[in-house]
């Protein structure tokens, strides 16, 4: 499995768990609360995906997504 696919699946799991936790801790479950927390959970999942991708690239666990600007012509 590619690292990007695993990271995407983990971000989906994070978004679902975060949304579930927020709904559980809010106490009242009505339509407006579910919609607002679902949108916030989706945003949190996307933010977590990009933050973890940046961290993994920073510590060189995955390859950078952009090719180098000037590839070495001798290789």
C-alpha positions, 0 to 999 in steps of 0.5 A: 500500500502506498504511503499516501493512501495509508495517510488518506485513510488515517485522516478519514479515521481521524475526522470520523473519530474527532466528529464523533468525540465532539458530538458525544461531548456536546450533549445535544444532538440536533441537526444543526449541531451534526451539520456544523460538527461534520463540516468542522470534522471534514476540515480537521481531517484535511488539515491533519492530512496536510500537516502529517504529509508535511511532517513526514516530508520534513523527516524524510519518511516520504518523497517530496511531491514536487520534482527538483527544479534543476535535475542533475544532467549527469545522472 
